[in-house]
């Protein structure tokens, strides 16, 4: 399968912009160390409509090591205690941090929770040594993904068609 992949970056700290306000009561957002079971359940709930599978293909020991690595940060959005969204970051020995997964469970779509989660998570992971945050999105992602990233301050630095296994 061929997809158009768009690479985007954020090169200025999110603290330079006003923070988004909480769209509704009962929400919490914070970095969490999830168990493999809890992570896989949330990853499936968020990623199923988008055909996410990269983390599901990892052997459990590799996924466990990734989740417990100091370079991994997972920011979880909860509503009334239930996990309804995630932002996953990987900062392996570099001042560049990759936003590897971001999304909400379908029941949370349309409530402006995505931009709020993204803004809060970006602020949580940006540190004094961060040079940039970057990500890639493709034509299979949520239709509003690229616009949400652009509103958060990301700009396109590369686009290319890439081949992915079916």
QUIGI-V937597 format. One record per residue. N is the residue number from 1. PHI is phi in whole degrees, 0 to 359 (none if undefined). PSI is psi in degrees with one decimal (999 if undefined). OMEGA is omega as a letter, one per 30 degrees, with the letter a starting at -180 (NA if undefined). Layout:
# QUIGI-V937597
N | PHI | PSI | OMEGA
N | PHI | PSI | OMEGA
This chain:
# QUIGI-V937597
1 | none | 134.8 | l
2 | 256 | 130.5 | a
3 | 230 | 146.4 | l
4 | 278 | 119.9 | a
5 | 253 | 128.2 | l
6 | 248 | 124.9 | l
7 | 260 | 130.9 | a
8 | 230 | 154.8 | l
9 | 219 | 154.0 | l
10 | 237 | 115.7 | a
11 | 250 | 2.2 | l
12 | 237 | 142.8 | a
13 | 302 | 138.1 | l
14 | 298 | -22.7 | l
15 | 296 | -14.6 | l
16 | 285 | -8.0 | l
17 | 244 | 155.1 | l
18 | 296 | 141.6 | l
19 | 288 | 148.3 | l
20 | 285 | 146.4 | a
21 | 272 | 157.4 | a
22 | 298 | 122.7 | a
23 | 287 | -20.8 | l
24 | 198 | 160.7 | l
25 | 287 | 162.6 | l
26 | 84 | 8.7 | a
27 | 259 | 145.7 | l
28 | 222 | 144.1 | l
29 | 224 | 126.5 | l
30 | 197 | 155.5 | l
31 | 296 | 139.3 | l
32 | 223 | 150.1 | l
33 | 261 | 100.9 | a
34 | 273 | 147.6 | l
35 | 290 | 162.9 | l
36 | 302 | -43.9 | a
37 | 298 | -48.0 | a
38 | 294 | -40.1 | l
39 | 297 | -48.9 | a
40 | 299 | -40.0 | l
41 | 298 | -45.2 | l
42 | 291 | -43.3 | l
43 | 302 | -44.4 | l
44 | 296 | -44.5 | a
45 | 297 | -40.8 | l
46 | 283 | -43.6 | a
47 | 272 | -15.6 | a
48 | 305 | -47.8 | a
49 | 295 | -17.7 | a
50 | 253 | 6.5 | l
51 | 61 | 35.1 | l
52 | 294 | 137.1 | l
53 | 210 | -5.1 | a
54 | 301 | -42.7 | a
55 | 286 | -28.4 | a
56 | 288 | -22.4 | l
57 | 276 | -10.0 | l
58 | 285 | 137.1 | l
59 | 300 | 148.3 | a
60 | 306 | -41.4 | l
61 | 298 | -37.2 | l
62 | 291 | -40.4 | l
63 | 294 | -42.0 | l
64 | 299 | -42.8 | l
65 | 296 | -41.7 | l
66 | 299 | -48.0 | a
67 | 296 | -30.0 | a
68 | 265 | -3.3 | a
69 | 293 | 141.8 | l
70 | 298 | -22.6 | a
71 | 279 | -9.8 | a
72 | 262 | 130.0 | l
73 | 232 | 127.7 | l
74 | 240 | 117.5 | l
75 | 260 | 124.1 | a
76 | 249 | 133.6 | l
77 | 264 | 126.6 | l
78 | 237 | 145.4 | l
79 | 233 | 121.0 | a
80 | 52 | 37.9 | l
81 | 86 | -14.1 | a
82 | 269 | 131.4 | l
83 | 290 | 124.3 | a
84 | 233 | 1.6 | l
85 | 192 | 161.4 | l
86 | 210 | 152.0 | l
87 | 233 | 121.8 | a
88 | 247 | 128.3 | a
89 | 238 | 147.5 | l
90 | 229 | 123.2 | a
91 | 234 | 63.0 | a
92 | 287 | 101.7 | l
93 | 45 | 46.7 | a
94 | 207 | 152.8 | l
95 | 283 | -1.5 | l
96 | 261 | 129.7 | l
97 | 249 | 129.5 | l
98 | 265 | 129.6 | l
99 | 275 | 104.5 | a
100 | 270 | -33.2 | l
101 | 213 | 141.3 | l
102 | 208 | 132.3 | l
103 | 172 | 174.6 | a
104 | 237 | 157.8 | l
105 | 292 | 148.6 | a
106 | 306 | -33.5 | a
107 | 296 | -17.5 | a
108 | 263 | -3.2 | l
109 | 298 | 149.4 | l
110 | 80 | 9.1 | a
111 | 248 | 10.3 | a
112 | 64 | 25.2 | l
113 | 279 | -29.8 | a
114 | 301 | -54.1 | l
115 | 300 | -36.6 | l
116 | 295 | -46.0 | l
117 | 299 | -47.7 | a
118 | 299 | -48.2 | a
119 | 300 | -46.9 | a
120 | 296 | -42.2 | a
121 | 293 | -40.9 | l
122 | 300 | -41.7 | l
123 | 294 | -33.7 | a
124 | 290 | -33.4 | a
125 | 263 | -19.4 | a
126 | 289 | 127.0 | l
127 | 236 | 178.5 | a
128 | 296 | -21.0 | a
129 | 263 | -2.9 | a
130 | 290 | 129.0 | l
131 | 268 | -42.3 | l
132 | 196 | 158.5 | l
133 | 252 | 140.6 | a
134 | 219 | 162.7 | a
135 | 203 | 168.6 | l
136 | 227 | 144.0 | l
137 | 228 | 157.8 | a
138 | 221 | 179.2 | a
139 | 291 | -9.0 | l
140 | 269 | -12.1 | a
141 | 290 | 171.2 | l
142 | 307 | 141.4 | a
143 | 302 | -27.7 | a
144 | 264 | 1.9 | a
145 | 302 | -53.9 | a
146 | 297 | -39.2 | l
147 | 294 | -37.1 | l
148 | 296 | -42.9 | l
149 | 295 | -41.3 | a
150 | 297 | -42.4 | l
151 | 297 | -27.5 | l
152 | 279 | -3.6 | l
153 | 109 | -1.9 | l
154 | 287 | 144.0 | l
155 | 235 | 152.7 | a
156 | 285 | 132.7 | l
157 | 241 | -9.9 | l
158 | 194 | 143.7 | l
159 | 225 | 139.3 | l
160 | 201 | 153.5 | l
161 | 275 | 130.5 | a
162 | 234 | 152.9 | a
163 | 262 | 129.5 | l
164 | 236 | 146.9 | l
165 | 293 | 146.5 | l
166 | 288 | 999 | NA
